[in-house]
Amino acid sequence: MSLITEYVDEVKRLIDSIPFKLSTKIHVDNRGEVALYLKGEIIFSDRSELHYKEYFIAIPVLRKVAYSYHYQDRDKKIIFRFDNAEHHLEIRTYPYHKHIKGTIVPSNEISLNEVIKNIIGMQS
């Protein structure tokens, strides 16, 4: 089994384990086992939504190159977004940062798993 297939299976198990989701979408673009573009959304029981995008290169090992985890409330207002877009040079953790309440704050690289755990903690 390839590293890409293993990762996609892990994400699907993670999403399946979320206790209070209403719906999910996942789009997997496996580019010949050398790159992966993963995109999807999770709608939670309070109607908040997580929209995620991840891009990986699998040579020589699976390495996340770009990501965005955008979480918004039922009214489509941002709660937070983690990403590593190469802007906000002023942030000490560049390119990693978090958008929250109209501000940009430092952030370490984060995973989809950590974001989902964060959301579950907020909803508990």
Secondary structure, 3 states (H helix, E strand, C coil): CCHHHHHHHHHHHHHHCCCCEEEEEEEEEEECCCEEEEEEEEEECCCCEEEEEEEEECCCCCEEEEEEEEEECCCCCEEEEEECCCCCCCCCCCCCEEEECCEEEECCCCCHHHHHHHHHHHHC
